[in-house]
Amino acid sequence: MIDKIKQKFLNKQFLTFCFIGVVNTLLAQLIYVLLVGYDLMEPGISSVVGDVLTIAVSYVLNMKLTYHERLSWKSAISFPISYIPGTIINAIIVLIVVDVLHFPKIIAKAISLPITIPLNYICVSLIVKLTKRK
């Protein structure tokens, strides 16, 4: 089982996904911090807004650099769908961290990353595989 996990997550494709994820996460985190820091939105909603606004950047970079696939309408529509599980889990974790554990809301989104990054990779890889041009 350990070998299977290493094979899935310790490869160039996953590392490229993670690098792009860092860029995407920094953008999403910046949006989140601005929205929460200026009390424009609640933490859970701010988390979702940050994720949704950065999906286009993630789509283009991942299709080109991670999966080496051409951009298409089919993948452009499917790609955001692959982020739904991670976005939902991220928002739930943010709410728990802020409302139950009473951590500072500024760092709440960052706490969810160890769970959402591998989940997003699995979901995106599945969608890319299913929408791949033949």
SULQUIKA-V506201 format. One record per backbone hydrogen bond with DSSP energy under -1.0 kcal/mol. CO is the residue of the C=O (numbers start at 1). NH is the residue of the N-H. Records with the same first field share a line. If there is no record, write none. Layout:
# SULQUIKA-V506201
CO: NH + NH
This chain:
# SULQUIKA-V506201
1: 5
2: 6
3: 7
4: 8
5: 9
6: 10
11: 15
12: 16
13: 17
14: 18
15: 19
16: 20
17: 21
18: 22
19: 23
20: 24
21: 25
22: 26
23: 27
24: 28
25: 29
26: 30
27: 31
28: 32
29: 33
30: 34
31: 35
32: 36
33: 37
34: 38
35: 40 + 41
36: 39
42: 46
43: 47
44: 48
45: 49
46: 50
47: 51
48: 52
49: 53
54: 58
55: 59
56: 60
57: 61
58: 62
59: 63
60: 64
61: 65
62: 66 + 67
63: 69
72: 76
73: 77
74: 78
75: 79
78: 82
80: 83
81: 84
83: 87
84: 88
85: 89
86: 90
87: 91
88: 92
89: 93
90: 94
91: 95
92: 96
93: 97
94: 98
95: 99
96: 100 + 101
97: 103
104: 107
107: 111
109: 112
110: 113
112: 115 + 116
113: 117
115: 119
116: 120
117: 121
118: 122
119: 123
120: 124
121: 125
122: 126
123: 127
124: 128
125: 129
126: 130
127: 131
